Amino acid sequence: MSDTLIRHLIALIGTIVSGLIFWAAYYSGVNGWWFTVFGLFIVYFIVYALVEV
């Protein structure tokens, strides 16, 4: 894989993850689910692992 392809792949995954976080945070806020903030730690480590590539 070329560097350009890997950069685009990471950018795409980051964008998708950001959209999912926004959707989950909005839905959680409407329902008062404060505990879903712990999912951010999982997302952080996934993105961190992707950047390590």
N, C-alpha and C positions, 0 to 999 in steps of 0.2 A: 504494500500500500504506500502511496506517495504521501508526503507531508501535507499537501493540499487536501487530499481526500480525508485524511485523519482529522485535520482542522475543521473541515466542513461537518464531518460526522460528530465531533465533539460539540460543535456549535448547535447542530440540530438537536442532539440529545439534551443539551443545556436548555434550549428553547422549549422543548417538550416538557422537561422537568419543571421549568419555571411556570408554564401554563398549568400543569397539574397542581403545583403548589398553590397558585392563585385560586384555582377552582376549589381545592380542598379547604383553603383558609376561608374563602367566602362562605362555603357551605357550613363549615364548622362554626363560623361566627354567627350565622343566622340561627343555628340550633344550640348555641352555647356550649359547644364541645371544646373546652379549653385544653383538654389532655391531648388533643391531636398535635399540639406543638412539639411533642416528643418525636413525631415523624420527621421533623426537620433534621434531627441528628442523623437519622438513617440516610436521608437525602444528601446531607453534607458529606458523609463518608463515601457514598456512591460517586458523587461528582469528584471528590478528591482522588478516588481510585482511577477515574477516567482521565484526569489530568496527568496522572503519573505515567500514562502510556507514552 
